[in-house]
Amino acid sequence: MPQLNPAPWFAIFVFTWLVFLTVIPPKVMAHTFNNEPTTMGAEKAAPEPWNWPWY
């Protein structure tokens, strides 16, 4: 049974985490969004009153 010999499985585990920690984070952090959010002005827009007829 392969579970009794940890040598190859431990090496695969370490190599996998090495890939996770060195290759993937720079790729994820380099991602840019198509629509960057814009900052709005400091003043709030005045709400317009509703002119709906209430019955």
Secondary structure, DSSP 4 states (H G I P E B T S, - for coil): -GGG-HHHHHHHHHHHHHHHHHTHHHHHHT---SSPPPPPPSSPPPPPPP-PPP-
